[in-house]
């Protein structure tokens, strides 16, 4: 997660995603606050592809396997919105 923050600081327009085995909403929240545009669970190949598509379309993606949900009001103040103010959240 700290690498995401470092990358986003150095390359602000870079789209980053976290691929993880952790299902904790706390991990997701930390990744999003670090600047990740998505959080995907690594044991769901179809979800990874879906997440990449959403992220490339300027959206924020969180795998459906993660228990927490994240809506626009929760993600609107995250750092990545400085370069993508129209970003949206998908919990598909």
C-alpha positions, 0 to 999 in steps of 0.5 A, a space after each residue: 500500500 505504501 508503494 501505491 502512495 509513492 508511485 502516485 506521488 511521483 507519477 500523479 496520472 498513473 492508475 494504480 490497482 491493488 491485487 490482494 488476498 485480504 478481504 478486510 475493508 480496512 485494507 481497501 480503505 487504506 489502499 484507496 486513501 494511498 491513491 489506488 484506483 482499485 482493489 481486486 481480490 487475486 483469486 477471482 480472475 474475472 473480477 481482475 479483468 472487470 476491475 482493470 476495465 473499470 479503472 481504465 474507464 476512469 472509475 474506482 473499482 472494489 471487488 465484490 468479495 470485499 465486505 465493505 462498500 464504498 460510494 461516491 461520497 466516501 471516495 470523493 475526497 481521495 487524492 486520485 480525484 485531483 486528476 479524475 474529478 468524474 471518477 465513480 465507484 463500482 462494486 460490481 
